[in-house]
Amino acid sequence: LRYDNNTWWAGTGLRLVSKQDRVAPFEESTDAYSLLNFNAGYRLGQGITFSVRADNILNVSYRDHLTRVEERDNPMPGRNLNAVVRWDF
């Protein structure tokens, strides 16, 4: 869900993942999880944009079945905040 008026924007997203219990031999199943994200930004003009993003706002502990990390017993990163200044030239 996103609102954008060409000067600023704000949005939110919800990632819903089902339990993965149909696994190959030597794989472990993973539980279902939900992640809530938020982003917003402002276009200053002359190619300059400020934006902020918050991922996993509720700091959910989860394991991603499709991760490339070998040790799946370790949870994925928790809450993550980003601030970006972008200059297109």
matplotlib code that plots the C-alpha trace (Angstrom):
import matplotlib.pyplot as plt

x = [0.0, 1.5, 0.5, 2.6, 1.8, 5.1, 6.6, 6.5, 5.4, 4.6, 3.7, 3.5, 3.8, 2.9, 4.8, 3.0, 4.9, 3.3, 4.8, 7.1, 6.8, 7.1, 10.9, 13.5, 15.5, 18.0, 16.0, 14.2, 10.7, 10.2, 7.3, 5.0, 5.7, 4.4, 6.6, 5.4, 7.4, 7.1, 8.7, 8.5, 10.4, 10.5, 11.7, 13.5, 14.1, 17.2, 17.5, 17.7, 15.6, 15.4, 13.9, 13.5, 12.6, 11.8, 11.7, 10.3, 8.9, 7.5, 10.9, 9.6, 12.1, 11.8, 13.7, 13.6, 13.3, 14.8, 17.8, 21.3, 22.7, 23.6, 22.7, 18.9, 18.7, 19.8, 17.0, 17.0, 17.8, 15.3, 14.1, 16.1, 16.1, 17.5, 17.8, 19.0, 19.9, 20.0, 21.3, 20.6, 23.0]
y = [0.0, 3.3, 7.0, 9.2, 12.8, 13.3, 15.4, 12.9, 9.3, 6.9, 3.3, 0.1, -3.5, -6.8, -10.0, -13.2, -16.5, -19.9, -22.7, -24.8, -28.4, -30.2, -30.4, -32.6, -35.1, -33.4, -30.2, -28.8, -27.3, -23.6, -21.9, -19.3, -15.6, -12.1, -9.0, -5.4, -2.8, 1.0, 3.5, 7.2, 9.8, 13.4, 14.6, 17.9, 18.7, 18.9, 15.1, 15.0, 12.5, 11.7, 8.4, 6.3, 2.7, 0.4, -3.4, -5.9, -3.1, -5.6, -7.2, -10.7, -13.6, -15.8, -18.3, -18.0, -21.4, -20.1, -18.4, -19.2, -19.2, -22.8, -22.7, -22.1, -22.4, -18.8, -16.3, -13.7, -10.1, -8.3, -4.7, -2.7, 1.0, 2.8, 6.5, 7.4, 10.6, 10.1, 12.5, 11.7, 13.6]
z = [0.0, -1.0, -1.4, -3.8, -4.7, -6.7, -3.9, -1.0, -0.5, 2.3, 2.3, 4.2, 3.4, 5.0, 4.1, 5.1, 4.8, 5.4, 7.3, 5.2, 6.2, 2.8, 2.9, 1.2, 3.2, 5.6, 5.5, 8.5, 8.4, 9.2, 10.9, 9.4, 10.0, 9.2, 8.7, 8.8, 6.9, 6.4, 4.0, 3.3, 1.3, 0.0, -3.4, -2.8, -6.4, -8.6, -8.3, -4.5, -2.6, 1.1, 2.2, 5.3, 5.6, 8.5, 8.0, 10.4, 12.6, 15.2, 15.6, 14.7, 15.2, 12.1, 10.0, 6.2, 4.5, 1.3, 2.9, 1.4, 4.9, 5.8, 9.5, 9.5, 13.3, 13.5, 13.1, 10.4, 11.3, 13.5, 13.2, 10.5, 10.0, 6.9, 5.9, 2.4, 0.6, -3.1, -5.7, -9.4, -11.7]

ax = plt.figure().add_subplot(projection="3d")
ax.plot(x, y, z, "-o")
ax.set_aspect("equal")
plt.show()
